[in-house]
C-alpha cells in the first residue's frame, strides 16, 4: 500500500501556502455575505429574478460552439474535427488535471520524457505529433509547461489538425484551448469537498454574485493536499484562486477583468524502473519491481508560482458586428528537483542508477489581441467575417543548477530515500543561463460564405511576422546571442454541404508552420540542427473529409472524419557541396475518428470516441524511414456514460482502450521496452442527491485493478504506472 504520511522535510524549497488559502477563504466569505440590499438598482428598482445554477445529474455533455470568435459557425457547420469536453463530465469523473480531462478524446497519448523540462509537464502527443507547446487559455498561448488544474475551466476544446490560421505557429496535430469561467447574472454558490485513496484531500468553491443590473463578480478557488494512489511518498499540494468581474452584461459594451494565482508545492514522481517487465532485456528473467517504489529523495520538490491578469472588452458596433480587445500580462515560475531511476546493474542486490534532474524556468507573457466579427451581404450571399490583429511577446529565463557527482545507486526492489543525503540534494546555481524572447505580430481574417441553405464555403488566412532572440550565458559570463526573424503564412479552406438543417458533410484543407526555435525558444548555431535560424520552418498540412449530425432534437452529436496529415522539413543534413545544408524529412498520419456526445434520453448521457491511425516516417536520411511514429497508437477508444435512475440516484462509468505504442521511431526496435503494451481501464461512478442542494458522489478508478504503463521515458528505463484500483468520495453542493 502506498505511504500516506507526509514525510516532508524542512528545507528552503518548501513554501507555506496557508496564508494564500486564508486570503482566498476571506474573499469567499466576503462574496457570500454580500447583502441582498446591495443587489437593488441605484433608482430603487429590483433586479430580474435570480436563477440558481443547475447542472443536471446526468450532465449536459454536448457543446454547440467553441469560445473563440475565430470560429464563427456552430460545431455542426465547422469543417474540422473539434472535441469539446464540458465541466459536467469533468465533475462526474472527478477529473482534476488537463491530462485527466484529455482522456475523454481518442488519439492522444502522454509521455514521461527526459530531464527536468519534461518530467512533470503536460506531455501531450496528438495525432502523431508533440502538442505540448500548443496549449491555450481563452485563445492566448499558455505559459510554461506544468500540470494544469481544471477548477476554473468551463470547457476544454481540442481542435484537431493544423491550426496555424487561427493561432499562428504550432504543432501539426492541432491545439488545445481551455475556456475559463466568467461571471454571469445569477446568484449561486457551488463547490465540492473530496477525500480519496492515498490520503487525497481536495476542496473547490465557485461563487457568483450579482452586483447590479449589468454587473457580476465570480470567485473560483481550489486547495488540495494528498498522495497519489499506488505511489509511495509522491504528493500533490497546491492552492489556486481566480476572481473575475464583469461589467455591462446584456449591454452593447461588456468588460471582463480576471486574475488567477496558481501555487503548487509537490513532491514529484521520477517513475519506476522497468526492470522485470516482459520486454526489459538488460537483465532478463527478474521479478517486476513494485509499482509503489519511490526512487527519489524526501527533499525532491516541484514548485509552481504563477499569476495571470486579463482584461477583455467587447463592444457591439451594430447588429451583428462586435469588436473585442483582450490584454493579458502573465508570469509563471517552475522550480524542480527530482531523482529518477536509470539502467539496472546485475548484482546482489540488483541496483538501478539514479540521475538528479532539475529545472528553474520563468516565463513571462504580454499580449494584446483585437478581433472584429461582422455579418454582411454581397448581393445574394451572406458573409460572416472574423478578422483581427495580435501582438504577442513571450519571454523565457532558464537558470541551470550545478551538477552533482557520485549519486548512489538504489536497490531496485527496495529503494531507500534516505540514501540521498544533503550532499546530493543541496542545490546551487552554476551560472549557466539562457534568456529567450519571441515577439510576434499576427494578422488574420476568416470568412464563411453562405451560398444558400445547403452550401457554405469557409476560408482563413494568417500572416505572422516574428523575431526570436536566444541569448546563452556561460558560467564565466560570456554571452552568445542568436537571432532569427521572418514571416510565415498559414491558411485553411473548407466546403460544407448541408443535406438537412441538423447535419453537414464537409471537406477541408488546413496548414500550419513551426519556425526554428518556435516550439521551445531554442535556436542553435549548428548548421544541421533543425533550430538553426538559416533553415526553413517545418510545414504541416491536413486534408479532411467528414460529416456531423445533431440528432434527437439536437441533444446528441454524431461525428465522423477521415484525414491525412503531413509534416515536412523536419530534418537538416549536410549536402554534397561544401557547406551545403539541405532540408528533408516527412511524416504522415492517415486516420479515421468517430465521436458521439450528448443525451440519448433525458436520463441517459454519453460521450465516446474512437480513433484509428496509420503513422509513418515517410522520408528520412536514416534507416528509420518507413517506421511507425513514436507515441502514436494504432487504435484508441474512450467512453463515459451516466444514467439517472430516479430518486436522486445516478450511475455511470467509462472504459478506455489504448493499443500498443512504439517508444521510438525505428525499424529496429530497441532491446529494452520497444513499446508500451496495450491496455483496457474501466472506471465507475455513483451519485445520490441528498437534497436539492447537496449530493454525494463515489468514483472508483481502474475497477479491474489492471497493471498498465501510463507513460514511459524515451530510453525505456523508467515508467509511470497507471493508478491501481482507487476511490474518491466527493460531496457536491450548490445554493
C-alpha positions as CSV (number, residue, x, y, z in Angstrom):
1,X,0.0,0.0,0.0
2,X,1.2,3.5,-0.8
3,X,2.5,5.5,2.2
4,X,0.1,8.2,3.3
5,X,2.2,10.0,5.9
6,X,3.5,13.4,4.9
7,X,7.3,13.0,5.3
8,X,8.1,16.4,4.0
9,X,11.4,17.6,5.3
10,X,12.0,21.2,6.4
11,X,14.1,22.8,3.7
12,X,14.4,26.1,1.8
13,X,12.5,24.8,-1.2
14,X,9.2,24.2,0.7
15,X,6.7,27.1,0.6
16,X,4.0,27.7,3.1
17,X,0.7,28.3,1.2
18,X,-1.7,28.6,4.1
19,X,-1.6,32.5,4.1
20,X,-2.7,32.4,0.5
21,X,-5.5,30.0,1.4
22,X,-6.6,32.2,4.2
23,X,-6.9,35.2,1.9
24,X,-8.9,33.1,-0.6
25,X,-11.3,32.0,2.1
26,X,-11.8,35.5,3.3
27,X,-12.7,36.6,-0.2
28,X,-15.2,33.8,-0.4
29,X,-16.8,34.8,2.8
30,X,-17.0,38.4,1.7
31,X,-18.7,37.4,-1.6
32,X,-21.2,35.1,0.1
33,X,-22.0,37.7,2.6
34,X,-23.0,40.4,0.1
35,X,-26.3,41.7,1.4
36,X,-29.4,41.3,-0.7
37,X,-29.9,45.1,-0.4
38,X,-26.8,45.7,-2.4
39,X,-28.5,44.0,-5.3
40,X,-31.1,46.7,-5.8
41,X,-30.7,49.3,-8.5
42,X,-29.5,52.8,-7.8
43,X,-33.0,54.0,-8.6
44,X,-34.6,51.7,-6.1
45,X,-35.8,49.2,-8.7
46,X,-35.4,45.5,-8.4
47,X,-33.3,43.0,-10.4
48,X,-34.7,40.3,-12.6
49,X,-35.5,37.0,-10.8
50,X,-32.3,35.3,-9.6
51,X,-31.7,31.9,-11.1
52,X,-30.0,29.1,-9.3
53,X,-27.3,27.2,-11.2
54,X,-28.5,23.8,-12.1
55,X,-26.4,21.1,-13.6
56,X,-28.4,18.0,-14.3
57,X,-27.0,15.0,-12.6
58,X,-26.8,13.3,-16.0
59,X,-24.7,16.2,-17.3
60,X,-25.2,18.3,-20.4
61,X,-22.2,16.9,-22.3
62,X,-22.9,18.5,-25.7
63,X,-21.5,21.8,-26.7
64,X,-22.8,23.7,-29.8
65,X,-19.8,26.0,-30.3
66,X,-16.4,26.9,-29.1
67,X,-15.4,30.0,-27.2
68,X,-13.2,31.6,-29.8
69,X,-14.7,34.3,-32.1
70,X,-12.4,33.0,-34.9
71,X,-14.8,30.0,-35.3
72,X,-18.0,31.8,-36.4
73,X,-20.2,28.8,-37.1
74,X,-21.8,26.2,-34.8
75,X,-19.8,23.0,-34.5
76,X,-22.1,21.1,-36.8
77,X,-21.2,23.5,-39.6
78,X,-17.5,23.8,-38.9
79,X,-15.4,21.7,-41.3
80,X,-12.9,20.4,-38.8
81,X,-12.7,17.8,-36.1
82,X,-13.3,19.6,-32.8
83,X,-13.9,17.9,-29.4
84,X,-15.4,19.9,-26.5
85,X,-15.2,18.4,-23.0
86,X,-17.5,20.3,-20.7
87,X,-17.2,20.8,-17.0
88,X,-20.1,18.5,-16.3
89,X,-18.1,15.5,-17.5
90,X,-15.1,16.6,-15.5
91,X,-17.1,16.8,-12.3
92,X,-18.7,13.4,-12.8
93,X,-15.3,11.8,-13.4
94,X,-13.5,13.7,-10.6
95,X,-11.0,14.9,-13.2
96,X,-8.7,17.4,-11.7
97,X,-5.9,18.0,-14.3
98,X,-5.7,18.6,-18.0
99,X,-4.2,15.1,-18.6
100,X,-7.2,13.6,-16.9
101,X,-9.6,15.7,-19.0
102,X,-7.9,14.7,-22.2
103,X,-8.8,11.0,-21.5
104,X,-12.2,11.9,-23.0
105,X,-10.9,12.2,-26.5
106,X,-9.1,9.5,-28.6
107,X,-5.8,9.8,-30.4
108,X,-3.9,11.4,-27.5
109,X,-1.1,9.8,-25.6
110,X,1.1,11.1,-22.7
111,X,4.8,10.6,-22.4
112,X,7.3,10.8,-19.5
113,X,10.1,12.4,-21.4
114,X,13.6,13.1,-20.2
115,X,15.1,15.6,-17.8
116,X,13.6,18.3,-15.6
117,X,11.9,20.1,-18.6
118,X,9.6,17.1,-19.2
119,X,9.2,15.0,-16.1
120,X,6.3,16.9,-14.7
121,X,4.8,18.8,-17.6
122,X,1.7,18.1,-19.6
123,X,3.5,15.9,-22.2
124,X,0.8,15.6,-24.9
125,X,1.1,13.7,-28.2
126,X,-1.9,14.1,-30.5
127,X,-2.3,12.6,-33.9
128,X,1.3,11.6,-34.1
129,X,3.0,14.8,-33.0
130,X,4.1,16.6,-29.9
131,X,1.4,19.1,-28.9
132,X,2.8,20.2,-25.5
133,X,3.5,23.7,-26.8
134,X,0.1,24.2,-28.3
135,X,-2.0,24.7,-25.2
136,X,-4.0,28.0,-24.9
137,X,-6.2,29.6,-22.3
138,X,-9.1,31.7,-23.7
139,X,-7.3,31.8,-27.1
140,X,-3.9,33.0,-25.7
141,X,-0.9,30.7,-25.7
142,X,-0.3,29.4,-22.2
143,X,2.9,29.9,-20.3
144,X,5.5,27.3,-19.4
145,X,4.6,23.6,-19.0
146,X,3.4,22.3,-15.7
147,X,0.4,20.3,-14.5
148,X,-2.7,22.4,-15.2
149,X,-5.8,22.2,-12.9
150,X,-9.4,22.2,-14.1
151,X,-11.1,24.0,-11.1
152,X,-11.6,27.3,-13.1
153,X,-12.3,25.7,-16.6
154,X,-15.7,25.8,-18.3
155,X,-14.7,23.5,-21.1
156,X,-11.7,22.0,-22.8
157,X,-11.7,22.5,-26.6
158,X,-9.5,20.2,-28.7
159,X,-9.1,21.4,-32.3
160,X,-7.5,18.7,-34.3
161,X,-5.4,19.2,-37.4
162,X,-3.1,22.2,-38.2
163,X,-4.5,25.4,-36.8
164,X,-1.9,27.9,-38.0
165,X,-4.6,30.2,-39.5
166,X,-6.2,30.6,-36.1
167,X,-3.3,30.5,-33.6
168,X,-0.1,31.1,-35.6
169,X,3.0,28.9,-35.1
170,X,2.1,25.4,-33.7
171,X,2.1,21.7,-33.9
172,X,0.9,19.8,-37.0
173,X,-1.6,18.0,-34.8
174,X,-3.7,20.9,-33.6
175,X,-4.3,22.9,-30.4
176,X,-5.9,22.6,-27.0
177,X,-7.8,25.6,-25.7
178,X,-9.1,26.0,-22.1
179,X,-12.1,28.2,-21.8
180,X,-12.3,29.7,-18.3
181,X,-15.4,30.5,-16.2
182,X,-16.7,34.1,-16.3
183,X,-19.3,36.0,-14.2
184,X,-23.0,35.7,-15.0
185,X,-26.1,37.5,-14.0
186,X,-27.0,34.8,-11.4
187,X,-26.5,34.3,-7.7
188,X,-25.1,30.9,-6.8
189,X,-22.6,29.2,-4.6
190,X,-21.3,25.7,-5.6
191,X,-18.4,23.6,-4.7
192,X,-17.1,20.3,-3.6
193,X,-15.0,18.5,-1.0
194,X,-13.2,15.2,-1.8
195,X,-11.4,12.5,0.2
196,X,-9.7,9.6,-1.5
197,X,-7.3,6.8,-1.6
198,X,-3.7,7.7,-0.6
199,X,-4.9,10.5,1.7
200,X,-6.2,12.7,-1.1
201,X,-7.9,15.8,0.1
202,X,-9.3,18.5,-2.2
203,X,-11.8,21.3,-2.0
204,X,-13.2,23.7,-4.6
205,X,-15.7,26.6,-4.5
206,X,-17.4,28.7,-7.1
207,X,-19.2,31.8,-6.0
208,X,-21.1,34.1,-8.4
209,X,-22.8,37.3,-7.2
210,X,-24.9,40.0,-9.0
211,X,-23.6,43.5,-8.2
212,X,-26.1,45.4,-10.2
213,X,-28.4,45.2,-13.2
214,X,-25.5,44.6,-15.6
215,X,-22.6,43.6,-13.4
216,X,-21.5,40.5,-11.5
217,X,-18.4,39.1,-9.7
218,X,-17.2,35.5,-9.6
219,X,-14.7,33.7,-7.4
220,X,-13.3,30.2,-8.0
221,X,-10.8,28.6,-5.7
222,X,-9.1,25.2,-5.2
223,X,-7.0,23.7,-2.4
224,X,-5.6,20.2,-2.4
225,X,-3.1,18.1,-0.5
226,X,-2.5,14.4,-0.6
227,X,-0.7,11.4,-2.1
228,X,-1.0,9.6,-5.4
229,X,-2.7,6.2,-5.4
230,X,-0.2,3.4,-5.8
231,X,2.9,5.6,-5.3
232,X,5.0,5.9,-2.2
233,X,5.9,9.4,-0.9
234,X,4.7,11.2,-4.1
235,X,2.4,14.2,-3.1
236,X,0.4,16.9,-4.8
237,X,-0.2,20.1,-2.8
238,X,-1.5,23.4,-4.0
239,X,-3.8,26.3,-3.8
240,X,-5.3,28.4,-6.7
241,X,-7.8,31.1,-6.9
242,X,-9.4,33.2,-9.7
243,X,-11.6,36.3,-9.0
244,X,-13.3,37.9,-12.0
245,X,-15.5,40.9,-12.6
246,X,-18.0,41.5,-15.4
247,X,-19.4,44.9,-16.2
248,X,-22.1,45.8,-18.8
249,X,-23.6,42.4,-19.1
250,X,-26.5,42.4,-21.6
251,X,-25.5,45.8,-22.8
252,X,-23.6,46.8,-26.0
253,X,-20.3,47.3,-24.1
254,X,-19.1,44.5,-21.9
255,X,-15.9,44.4,-19.8
256,X,-14.4,41.3,-18.2
257,X,-11.5,41.6,-15.7
258,X,-9.9,38.5,-14.3
259,X,-6.9,37.4,-12.2
260,X,-5.6,33.9,-11.4
261,X,-3.0,32.9,-8.9
262,X,-1.6,29.3,-9.1
263,X,0.7,27.8,-6.5
264,X,1.9,24.2,-6.3
265,X,4.3,22.6,-3.8
266,X,4.5,19.0,-4.9
267,X,6.8,16.0,-4.3
268,X,7.2,14.9,-7.9
269,X,7.4,11.4,-9.4
270,X,10.6,10.3,-11.1
271,X,9.0,7.0,-12.1
272,X,9.6,3.3,-11.5
273,X,12.3,1.1,-13.1
274,X,11.2,-1.1,-16.0
275,X,13.3,-3.9,-14.6
276,X,11.2,-7.1,-14.6
277,X,8.7,-6.0,-17.2
278,X,8.2,-8.5,-20.1
279,X,10.2,-6.5,-22.7
280,X,13.1,-5.5,-20.4
281,X,16.1,-7.4,-21.6
282,X,19.1,-5.8,-19.9
283,X,18.7,-8.2,-17.0
284,X,16.2,-10.8,-18.2
285,X,14.1,-13.2,-16.0
286,X,13.7,-10.9,-13.0
287,X,10.6,-10.2,-11.0
288,X,8.9,-6.8,-11.6
289,X,9.7,-4.1,-9.2
290,X,6.8,-2.9,-7.2
291,X,4.9,-0.1,-8.8
292,X,4.8,1.7,-5.5
293,X,8.6,2.0,-5.3
294,X,9.9,5.5,-4.9
295,X,13.5,6.1,-6.2
296,X,13.8,9.8,-5.2
297,X,14.6,11.7,-2.0
298,X,12.3,13.2,0.5
299,X,13.8,16.5,-0.5
300,X,12.5,16.2,-4.1
301,X,10.3,19.2,-4.9
302,X,8.3,20.8,-7.6
303,X,7.2,24.4,-7.1
304,X,4.9,26.4,-9.4
305,X,4.1,30.1,-8.8
306,X,2.1,31.9,-11.4
307,X,-0.1,35.0,-11.9
308,X,-2.3,35.9,-14.8
309,X,-4.1,39.2,-15.3
310,X,-6.6,39.6,-18.2
311,X,-8.8,42.4,-19.4
312,X,-11.3,41.8,-22.2
313,X,-13.6,44.5,-23.6
314,X,-16.4,43.7,-26.1
315,X,-18.5,46.4,-27.9
316,X,-21.3,45.8,-30.3
317,X,-20.8,48.4,-33.0
318,X,-24.1,47.4,-34.7
319,X,-26.4,44.4,-35.0
320,X,-24.1,41.5,-36.0
321,X,-20.9,43.5,-35.6
322,X,-18.7,43.1,-32.4
323,X,-15.3,44.5,-31.6
324,X,-13.2,42.7,-29.0
325,X,-9.9,43.6,-27.3
326,X,-8.0,41.3,-25.0
327,X,-4.9,42.2,-23.0
328,X,-3.1,39.7,-20.8
329,X,0.0,40.0,-18.6
330,X,1.3,36.8,-17.1
331,X,4.2,35.3,-15.2
332,X,4.9,31.8,-14.0
333,X,7.9,30.2,-12.4
334,X,8.6,26.5,-12.3
335,X,11.3,25.1,-9.9
336,X,12.0,21.4,-9.7
337,X,14.4,18.8,-8.4
338,X,13.8,15.1,-8.6
339,X,15.8,11.8,-8.7
340,X,14.8,9.3,-11.4
341,X,15.8,5.6,-11.8
342,X,18.1,4.7,-14.8
343,X,19.6,1.5,-16.1
344,X,19.8,-1.7,-14.0
345,X,23.0,-3.4,-13.0
346,X,23.3,-7.1,-12.1
347,X,24.4,-8.0,-8.6
348,X,23.2,-8.9,-5.1
349,X,21.2,-6.9,-4.8
350,X,20.3,-5.7,-8.3
351,X,20.6,-1.9,-8.4
352,X,19.5,0.9,-10.7
353,X,21.4,4.1,-11.3
354,X,19.8,7.4,-10.3
355,X,20.0,10.8,-12.0
356,X,19.3,14.2,-10.5
357,X,17.0,16.2,-12.8
358,X,16.5,19.9,-12.1
359,X,14.7,22.9,-13.7
360,X,14.4,26.6,-12.9
361,X,12.4,28.4,-15.5
362,X,10.4,31.6,-15.5
363,X,8.1,32.6,-18.3
364,X,6.5,36.0,-19.0
365,X,3.8,37.0,-21.4
366,X,2.3,40.2,-22.7
367,X,-0.3,40.1,-25.4
368,X,-2.9,42.5,-26.9
369,X,-5.4,41.0,-29.3
370,X,-8.1,42.8,-31.2
371,X,-10.9,41.0,-33.1
372,X,-13.7,42.2,-35.3
373,X,-16.6,39.9,-36.1
374,X,-19.3,41.1,-38.5
375,X,-22.1,39.7,-40.8
376,X,-22.9,41.3,-44.1
377,X,-24.2,40.6,-47.6
378,X,-22.7,40.9,-51.1
379,X,-25.7,40.5,-53.4
380,X,-27.4,37.3,-52.5
381,X,-24.5,35.9,-50.5
382,X,-24.1,36.2,-46.7
383,X,-20.7,36.6,-45.2
384,X,-19.6,36.1,-41.6
385,X,-16.2,37.7,-41.2
386,X,-13.8,37.4,-38.3
387,X,-10.6,39.5,-38.6
388,X,-8.0,40.8,-36.2
389,X,-4.5,41.7,-35.1
390,X,-2.4,40.1,-32.3
391,X,0.7,41.4,-30.7
392,X,2.5,38.9,-28.5
393,X,5.7,38.9,-26.6
394,X,6.9,35.8,-24.8
395,X,10.0,35.7,-22.6
396,X,11.7,32.7,-21.0
397,X,14.5,32.7,-18.5
398,X,16.3,29.4,-17.6
399,X,18.9,29.0,-14.9
400,X,21.0,25.8,-14.6
401,X,21.6,24.2,-11.2
402,X,25.0,22.8,-10.5
403,X,25.5,19.2,-11.3
404,X,26.4,16.6,-8.6
405,X,28.6,13.5,-8.9
406,X,28.6,10.2,-7.2
407,X,24.9,9.7,-6.7
408,X,24.4,6.3,-5.1
409,X,22.5,3.6,-7.0
410,X,19.3,2.4,-5.5
411,X,18.3,-1.1,-4.6
412,X,16.0,-1.9,-7.5
413,X,13.4,-3.7,-5.3
414,X,13.8,-1.8,-2.0
415,X,14.9,1.8,-2.7
416,X,15.8,3.9,0.3
417,X,15.1,7.7,0.1
418,X,17.4,8.4,3.0
419,X,20.5,7.4,0.9
420,X,20.2,10.7,-0.9
421,X,21.6,12.9,1.8
422,X,22.2,16.7,1.7
423,X,25.4,16.0,-0.3
424,X,23.2,15.2,-3.3
425,X,20.1,17.3,-2.6
426,X,21.7,20.7,-1.8
427,X,21.3,23.0,-4.8
428,X,23.2,25.9,-6.1
429,X,23.2,27.7,-9.5
430,X,26.0,27.0,-11.9
431,X,25.9,30.4,-13.5
432,X,24.7,29.0,-16.8
433,X,21.6,30.7,-18.1
434,X,19.6,31.5,-21.2
435,X,17.3,34.3,-21.8
436,X,15.0,33.9,-24.8
437,X,12.4,36.2,-26.4
438,X,9.8,35.7,-29.1
439,X,7.9,38.7,-30.5
440,X,5.1,38.1,-32.9
441,X,2.8,40.4,-34.9
442,X,-0.2,38.4,-36.3
443,X,-2.8,39.5,-38.8
444,X,-5.7,37.2,-39.8
445,X,-9.1,37.0,-41.5
446,X,-11.7,34.3,-41.8
447,X,-14.8,34.4,-43.9
448,X,-17.8,32.0,-44.0
449,X,-19.7,32.5,-47.2
450,X,-23.3,31.2,-47.2
451,X,-24.2,30.5,-50.8
452,X,-27.7,29.1,-50.0
453,X,-29.3,26.9,-47.3
454,X,-27.2,23.9,-48.4
455,X,-23.8,25.2,-49.2
456,X,-21.2,27.1,-47.1
457,X,-17.6,28.0,-48.0
458,X,-15.1,28.7,-45.3
459,X,-11.6,30.2,-45.6
460,X,-9.0,31.7,-43.4
461,X,-5.6,33.4,-43.8
462,X,-3.0,34.4,-41.3
463,X,0.3,36.3,-41.6
464,X,2.8,36.1,-38.6
465,X,5.9,38.3,-38.5
466,X,8.2,37.1,-35.7
467,X,11.5,37.6,-34.2
468,X,13.3,35.2,-31.9
469,X,16.3,36.2,-29.7
470,X,18.2,33.4,-28.0
471,X,20.8,34.6,-25.5
472,X,23.0,31.9,-23.9
473,X,25.1,33.0,-20.8
474,X,28.0,30.7,-19.9
475,X,29.2,30.2,-16.3
476,X,32.0,32.7,-16.8
477,X,29.6,35.3,-18.0
478,X,30.3,35.0,-21.8
479,X,27.2,35.7,-23.9
480,X,26.3,34.1,-27.2
481,X,23.3,35.5,-29.0
482,X,21.4,34.1,-31.9
483,X,18.5,35.8,-33.6
484,X,16.0,34.9,-36.2
485,X,13.2,36.9,-37.9
486,X,10.9,36.1,-40.7
487,X,7.3,35.8,-41.7
488,X,5.1,32.8,-42.1
489,X,1.7,32.4,-43.8
490,X,-0.9,29.8,-42.8
491,X,-4.3,29.2,-44.4
492,X,-7.3,27.0,-44.5
493,X,-10.2,26.3,-46.9
494,X,-13.4,24.3,-46.3
495,X,-16.7,23.5,-48.0
496,X,-19.8,22.4,-46.2
497,X,-22.9,20.7,-47.7
498,X,-26.0,20.6,-45.6
499,X,-28.4,17.9,-46.7
500,X,-30.5,18.9,-43.7
501,X,-30.6,21.7,-41.2
502,X,-29.2,19.4,-38.5
503,X,-26.3,17.9,-40.4
504,X,-23.4,18.5,-42.7
505,X,-20.9,16.8,-45.0
506,X,-17.6,18.6,-45.4
507,X,-14.1,18.7,-46.8
508,X,-11.3,21.0,-45.7
509,X,-7.6,21.7,-46.1
510,X,-5.5,23.5,-43.5
511,X,-1.9,24.4,-42.8
512,X,0.5,25.5,-40.1
513,X,4.2,26.2,-39.7
514,X,6.7,25.9,-37.0
515,X,9.8,28.2,-37.4
516,X,13.2,27.3,-36.0
517,X,13.1,27.7,-32.2
518,X,9.3,28.3,-32.4
519,X,8.3,25.5,-30.1
520,X,10.9,25.8,-27.3
521,X,12.6,29.2,-27.8
522,X,15.8,27.4,-28.5
523,X,17.9,28.5,-31.5
524,X,21.0,26.6,-32.4
525,X,24.1,27.7,-34.4
526,X,24.9,24.2,-35.7
527,X,24.2,24.2,-39.4
528,X,22.4,20.9,-39.4
529,X,20.3,21.5,-36.3
530,X,16.6,21.9,-37.1
531,X,16.6,25.0,-34.9
532,X,19.3,26.8,-36.9
533,X,17.8,30.2,-37.9
534,X,19.0,29.8,-41.5
535,X,16.6,26.9,-42.1
536,X,13.0,27.0,-43.3
537,X,10.1,26.4,-41.0
538,X,8.5,23.0,-40.7
539,X,5.4,22.9,-42.7
540,X,2.2,20.9,-41.9
541,X,-0.9,20.2,-44.0
542,X,-4.2,18.4,-43.2
543,X,-6.7,17.1,-45.7
544,X,-10.0,16.1,-44.0
545,X,-13.4,14.8,-45.1
546,X,-16.2,14.3,-42.6
547,X,-19.8,14.5,-41.5
548,X,-21.6,15.9,-38.4
549,X,-25.1,15.4,-37.3
550,X,-27.2,16.8,-34.4
551,X,-29.8,14.1,-33.6
552,X,-32.6,13.6,-31.2
553,X,-33.9,17.2,-31.2
554,X,-30.2,18.4,-31.3
555,X,-29.4,16.6,-28.0
556,X,-26.9,14.2,-29.5
557,X,-24.0,15.0,-31.7
558,X,-22.6,12.3,-34.0
559,X,-19.4,12.9,-36.0
560,X,-17.0,11.1,-38.3
561,X,-13.9,12.1,-40.2
562,X,-11.1,10.7,-42.3
563,X,-7.9,12.7,-42.6
564,X,-4.3,12.8,-43.9
565,X,-1.8,15.0,-42.1
566,X,1.8,15.6,-43.3
567,X,4.7,17.5,-41.7
568,X,7.8,18.4,-43.8
569,X,11.2,19.9,-43.3
570,X,11.8,18.0,-40.1
571,X,15.5,17.1,-40.8
572,X,18.5,19.1,-41.8
573,X,21.5,17.3,-43.3
574,X,24.8,18.0,-45.0
575,X,24.6,18.3,-48.8
576,X,27.0,17.1,-51.4
577,X,28.6,20.5,-51.9
578,X,31.0,22.1,-49.3
579,X,28.9,23.9,-46.7
580,X,25.6,22.9,-48.3
581,X,22.7,22.1,-45.9
582,X,19.5,20.5,-47.2
583,X,16.2,20.0,-45.5
584,X,14.2,16.9,-45.9
585,X,12.0,14.6,-43.8
586,X,8.3,13.9,-44.0
587,X,5.9,12.3,-41.5
588,X,2.4,11.3,-42.5
589,X,-0.6,10.3,-40.4
590,X,-3.7,8.8,-42.0
591,X,-6.7,8.3,-39.7
592,X,-10.3,7.8,-39.0
593,X,-12.1,9.3,-36.0
594,X,-15.7,8.8,-34.8
595,X,-17.4,10.6,-32.0
596,X,-20.7,10.6,-30.1
597,X,-21.7,13.1,-27.3
598,X,-24.9,14.2,-25.7
599,X,-28.2,12.8,-24.5
600,X,-29.7,9.6,-25.8
601,X,-32.7,10.1,-23.5
602,X,-33.3,12.8,-20.8
603,X,-31.9,10.3,-18.3
604,X,-29.1,8.8,-20.4
605,X,-26.0,10.8,-21.4
606,X,-22.9,9.5,-23.3
607,X,-19.5,10.7,-24.5
608,X,-17.5,8.3,-26.7
609,X,-14.8,8.4,-29.3
610,X,-12.6,6.0,-31.3
611,X,-9.6,6.8,-33.4
612,X,-7.7,4.6,-35.9
613,X,-4.3,5.9,-37.1
614,X,-1.7,4.8,-39.5
615,X,1.5,6.8,-39.0
616,X,4.8,6.7,-41.0
617,X,8.2,8.3,-41.2
618,X,7.7,8.7,-45.0
619,X,11.0,10.4,-45.8
620,X,14.3,10.4,-43.8
621,X,18.0,10.1,-44.3
622,X,18.2,7.4,-41.7
623,X,17.3,3.7,-41.5
624,X,14.1,4.6,-39.7
625,X,12.4,5.6,-43.0
626,X,9.1,3.8,-43.2
627,X,8.8,3.2,-39.5
628,X,5.7,3.9,-37.4
629,X,5.9,7.2,-35.4
630,X,6.6,7.0,-31.7
631,X,3.9,7.6,-29.1
632,X,1.2,7.1,-31.8
633,X,-1.4,4.3,-31.0
634,X,-2.9,2.4,-33.9
635,X,-6.2,2.3,-32.1
636,X,-7.6,4.2,-29.2
637,X,-11.1,4.3,-27.6
638,X,-12.7,6.3,-24.8
639,X,-16.2,6.4,-23.4
640,X,-18.2,7.8,-20.5
641,X,-21.9,7.4,-19.8
642,X,-24.3,8.1,-17.0
643,X,-27.9,7.1,-16.3
644,X,-30.3,8.8,-13.9
645,X,-32.3,6.1,-12.2
646,X,-34.6,8.4,-10.3
647,X,-35.0,9.1,-6.6
648,X,-31.8,11.1,-6.8
649,X,-29.6,8.1,-7.9
650,X,-27.2,8.3,-10.9
651,X,-24.9,5.5,-12.0
652,X,-22.1,6.0,-14.5
653,X,-18.9,4.5,-15.9
654,X,-16.4,4.5,-18.6
655,X,-13.9,2.4,-20.5
656,X,-10.6,3.4,-22.1
657,X,-8.5,1.4,-24.6
658,X,-5.0,2.1,-25.9
659,X,-3.3,-0.1,-28.3
660,X,0.5,-0.7,-28.0
661,X,2.6,2.5,-28.5
662,X,6.1,2.5,-30.0
663,X,8.7,4.1,-27.9
664,X,11.0,5.0,-30.8
665,X,10.5,5.8,-34.5
666,X,12.7,2.9,-35.8
667,X,12.6,-0.2,-37.9
668,X,15.0,-1.9,-35.5
669,X,13.2,-2.0,-32.2
670,X,15.2,-1.2,-29.1
671,X,16.2,-4.2,-26.9
672,X,14.6,-2.6,-23.9
673,X,10.9,-1.8,-23.8
674,X,10.4,-1.1,-27.5
675,X,6.7,-0.2,-26.8
676,X,4.1,0.4,-24.2
677,X,1.8,-2.6,-24.1
678,X,-1.9,-2.1,-24.9
679,X,-4.4,-1.9,-22.0
680,X,-8.1,-1.5,-21.0
681,X,-9.1,0.5,-18.0
682,X,-12.6,0.7,-16.5
683,X,-14.0,3.3,-14.1
684,X,-17.3,3.7,-12.3
685,X,-19.3,6.4,-10.6
686,X,-22.4,6.6,-8.4
687,X,-24.1,9.7,-7.0
688,X,-27.0,10.4,-4.7
689,X,-28.9,13.6,-4.2
690,X,-29.3,14.0,-0.5
691,X,-31.3,17.2,-1.1
692,X,-31.7,19.8,-3.9
693,X,-28.5,21.4,-2.6
694,X,-26.3,18.5,-1.7
695,X,-25.2,15.3,-3.5
696,X,-22.7,12.6,-2.6
697,X,-20.5,11.0,-5.3
698,X,-18.3,7.9,-5.3
699,X,-15.8,7.4,-8.1
700,X,-13.9,4.1,-8.3
701,X,-11.0,4.1,-10.8
702,X,-9.4,1.0,-12.5
703,X,-12.1,-1.4,-11.4
704,X,-10.2,-4.4,-12.5
705,X,-7.0,-3.2,-10.8
706,X,-5.2,-3.5,-14.1
707,X,-1.5,-3.0,-14.1
708,X,-0.5,-0.8,-17.0
709,X,2.1,1.7,-18.1
710,X,0.6,5.2,-18.2
711,X,3.8,6.8,-19.6
712,X,7.4,5.7,-20.3
713,X,10.5,7.7,-21.0
714,X,12.5,7.9,-24.2
715,X,15.2,5.3,-23.2
716,X,12.8,2.8,-21.7
717,X,14.4,2.6,-18.3
718,X,11.5,4.0,-16.3
719,X,7.8,4.4,-16.4
720,X,4.9,6.0,-14.6
721,X,2.4,3.3,-13.6
722,X,-1.3,3.7,-14.1
723,X,-3.1,4.1,-10.8
724,X,-4.3,0.8,-9.2
725,X,-7.9,0.4,-8.0
726,X,-8.6,3.5,-6.0
727,X,-11.6,5.6,-4.9
728,X,-12.7,9.2,-4.4
729,X,-15.7,10.3,-2.3
730,X,-17.0,13.8,-3.1
731,X,-19.7,16.0,-1.5
732,X,-21.0,18.4,-4.1
733,X,-23.1,21.4,-3.0
734,X,-25.0,24.2,-4.7
735,X,-27.1,27.0,-3.4
